[in-house]
Structures are given as structure tokens and as C-alpha cells.
Amino acid sequence: MTLLSKQQDAAGAIEQLMALSGTTHHLHNGMCLLDTTTGRTVIDVDVQQVTMREFTRAEAAEYVKRFEPFDTAGSYRMEDAAAMLPGTGFVIEVVGEDDSGVLGVPLPMLARMVTRLAEVLDH
């Protein structure tokens, strides 16, 4: 298993992208909600399966130069595809509850967690 991380420079981002080219990987988002008054917590994990198309080193280098994806694990952002030529985005499929788990905070899971924490506090 390879851990995806935020890269500090273009060379690292390109290498990470090339490792993902033509593969499927899993993104795990773990969250914990804490009620600071009672100390009660709700913990959950969202998993998204992301398939990337096969792309060239030149495409990866151009992407990194244009979008500077140094603030994201994996060195890519799904939302960048909207600014790319049609059919040139790297992500070709996401399998999971909701794309928000790839974009950032998995919103359906967060909503369930808030509901569960409220239910725990009501009892």
C-alpha cells in the first residue's frame, strides 16, 4: 500500500501522479466529532475508490505546472478537470457514496455523524 501525500515540489507531484496513472486507489477520510461539554465522540471513515486513466509524464508535468496541486494528497484535484480540455481529466471513475469524499469533507457522512452525536446527547 502506498500512502498519498502532499508534495512539496513539482518533481514529487509528477512522480506521485505517475504512480497513480492507469490505476485504482482508495481514499480514506476519517473524521471525529467531539462534544466538548460531555466528551462524547462520534467517529467514522468514508472510503472512495478512484480510478485514474493512463496518462503520460508530459501530461502530468503540464498538469502540475498549470494547477500546482501541492495542497492535496495524491497531487490531483477532481475539480481541476473542469478547466482542462474535455476528456483530459485524470479521474475517470469514482465509486463511493458521494464525490465530496474525494473533493474534501464527505458531506453525507458528516450529516450522519452530526445526527448520531445529537441522538447520543439526547439520551
Number of C-alpha atoms within 10 A of each C-alpha: 4 7 9 17 15 16 20 12 12 18 12 16 27 25 17 22 25 18 13 21 19 17 13 15 17 17 18 14 16 13 16 11 16 14 12 8 6 8 8 12 14 18 13 13 14 21 17 20 16 19 19 18 17 13 16 13 13 10 15 22 18 13 22 21 13 11 13 17 22 19 13 16 16 22 26 25 19 13 12 14 15 10 10 13 8 8 10 14 20 24 21 15 12 18 12 16 15 16 16 14 22 22 12 11 15 22 15 13 20 19 10 13 19 14 13 16 17 13 10 12 11 7 5
